[in-house]
């Protein structure tokens, strides 16, 4: 957890130094949701094939709708199915 906290703080410091406006980080709830969505859920198949994302987690992580994710998947724009 300490590493995660350090990396988040460093990102904010770098953004401030680069002149990124604070409003970019205004929606803390959306940032937290995106960060959590990037974590794979635990599933029994993780040991067999490695971690993976369910549709809900993937759409949150990518910031797209379920329909957009479906189109990506069916137009070979996803890395795995």
C-alpha positions as CSV (number, residue, x, y, z in Angstrom):
1,X,0.0,0.0,0.0
2,X,2.9,2.4,0.7
3,X,4.2,1.9,-2.8
4,X,0.8,2.7,-4.3
5,X,0.4,5.8,-2.1
6,X,3.9,7.0,-3.1
7,X,3.2,6.6,-6.8
8,X,-0.1,8.4,-6.6
9,X,1.6,11.3,-4.7
10,X,4.4,11.4,-7.2
11,X,2.0,11.6,-10.1
12,X,0.2,14.6,-8.5
13,X,3.6,16.3,-7.8
14,X,4.7,15.7,-11.4
15,X,1.4,17.0,-12.8
16,X,1.6,20.1,-10.7
17,X,5.2,20.7,-11.8
18,X,4.2,20.3,-15.4
19,X,1.4,22.9,-15.0
20,X,-1.5,20.5,-15.2
21,X,-4.5,22.3,-13.8
22,X,-5.9,21.0,-10.5
23,X,-9.4,20.7,-12.1
24,X,-8.1,17.6,-14.0
25,X,-8.1,15.8,-10.7
26,X,-11.3,17.3,-9.5
27,X,-13.4,14.1,-9.6
28,X,-11.6,12.1,-7.0
29,X,-14.4,9.5,-7.0
30,X,-14.0,8.8,-10.7
31,X,-10.2,8.5,-10.2
32,X,-10.6,6.1,-7.3
33,X,-13.2,4.0,-9.3
34,X,-10.8,3.8,-12.3
35,X,-7.9,2.7,-10.1
36,X,-9.9,0.0,-8.4
37,X,-11.3,-1.2,-11.7
38,X,-7.8,-1.8,-12.9
39,X,-7.4,-4.5,-10.2
40,X,-8.4,-7.9,-11.5
41,X,-11.0,-9.7,-9.4
42,X,-10.1,-13.0,-7.7
43,X,-11.5,-16.0,-9.5
44,X,-10.7,-19.7,-9.4
45,X,-9.5,-19.6,-13.0
46,X,-6.8,-17.1,-12.1
47,X,-4.5,-20.0,-11.1
48,X,-5.0,-21.7,-14.5
49,X,-4.9,-18.8,-17.0
50,X,-3.8,-15.8,-15.0
51,X,-5.8,-12.8,-13.8
52,X,-8.6,-11.4,-16.0
53,X,-11.3,-8.7,-16.0
54,X,-15.0,-9.2,-16.0
55,X,-17.0,-6.9,-18.3
56,X,-18.0,-4.6,-15.5
57,X,-14.4,-4.1,-14.4
58,X,-13.2,-3.7,-17.9
59,X,-15.7,-1.1,-18.9
60,X,-14.8,0.9,-15.8
61,X,-11.1,0.6,-16.4
62,X,-11.4,1.6,-20.0
63,X,-14.0,4.2,-19.4
64,X,-16.3,2.9,-22.1
65,X,-19.8,1.6,-22.2
66,X,-20.7,-2.0,-22.3
67,X,-21.7,-1.6,-26.0
68,X,-18.3,0.0,-26.8
69,X,-16.5,-2.8,-25.1
70,X,-18.6,-5.4,-27.0
71,X,-17.7,-3.7,-30.3
72,X,-14.0,-3.7,-29.4
73,X,-14.1,-7.3,-28.5
74,X,-15.9,-8.3,-31.7
75,X,-13.8,-6.2,-34.0
76,X,-10.5,-7.7,-32.7
77,X,-9.5,-4.6,-30.8
78,X,-9.2,-6.5,-27.5
79,X,-6.0,-8.3,-26.5
80,X,-7.8,-11.4,-25.3
81,X,-11.3,-12.9,-25.1
